Amino acid sequence: MPHVVMLTADAERDLSDIFRYISRQDGPAQAGAVLDRLEAAVRSLSSLPGRGNFPPELERIGVRAFREIHEVPWRILYQVHGRKVFVLCILDARRDVQAQLQERMLR
């Protein structure tokens, strides 16, 4: 039985921000294609959500409650609770991920 995948408000905001940014830079068609790739990666978590690795920035401080998958250049961070997968955020791996995580914690 597949897991239920849910996006948090932060993850939904990330997708929206990514779409807007790429739309301005490269046009809505390219933004739509990127969004399709990211949404497909998110949907793929419904089967085998344990396949993702532990984010090294969190694992270094002993936090192993979160996992991530990659859809280059983005990192999709999520947490599994029973049969539910909560997508927490979608981060740009080209930027300092640790700084992005700290910034989110301070919001």
N, C-alpha and C positions, 0 to 999 in steps of 0.2 A: 504494500500500500504506500503510495507516495506521501511525502511530507507536505504540509501546507506552508507555503512561503508568503510571508507578510513583510511589507516595507514599512519601516518607521517613518514618521514625519520628516526626520532628518534625511533619510535615504530618498524619499520622494522629492524633497527640496534639492538634493544633490542632482538628481536626474533632470529636474527642471533647469537648474543653473547650468548644467553641462549642455543641455539643448540650446538654451539662450546664447551661451558663449559661442558655440560652434556655428549657430545660425548667423550670428553677426560676423564671424570670421570667414566662414566658408559657404554659407548659404543654408537654407532650410532642408534641402535634399540631403546634403552631407550630414547635417545634424540628425535628421530622421534615421539615416543609416546607422549612425553611431548609437543612437538610442535603441534601435532594434537589436544591435549586438549586445548592449548592456542588459536589456530586458531578457534576451535569450539566456544570457549567463545567469541572471537571477532565477529565471524559471528552472534552469538546470539543477538548482539546489533541491528541487523537490525529490530527486532521486540521488542517493548517496551524498548527503550533506556533509558527512564526515571526511570527505576526500580533501577538503581544503586544509591548508597548513595553518599553523599558529602564527599570527603576525609577530615577526621577530622583535619589534619595538615593545610589544607587550610581554612576550615570552622572556625577554631579558630581565624583566622585573617580576617574574614568577606568575604572570597572568596567563592562564591557559583556558579561559572560559570562552574565548572568541576564536573564530577561524576566518580565513580569507580565501577567496579565489581571485584570479587575475583575468581581466579582459583588457589587455595592454592598450593604453598606458594606465588603466584604472585598477584599483584594488577594491574589491567588494568585501566589506567586513560584515560578519554575521554571527549569530549565536543560535544554537539549537536547544530547544526545550521540548523534550518528548517528541511528538510528531509535528512540531511547529518549528519553522526556521524564520528568525527575525533578521532581516537585512537592516543593519544599523547605519551604515554610511557607504558612500562610494567616493573614494579619494583618488586624487591625481598622484600617481606614483612618481611623477617627475618633480614634484614638490617635496619638501621635507615632511614626511608622513607623521613623524613624532610631533612636530610642531602643529600640524593640522589636528591631531588627536588632542593635544593639550588645549588648543584653542577651543575645541568643541566642549571639553570638560569645564571650561571657564564660562561658558554661555549661561 
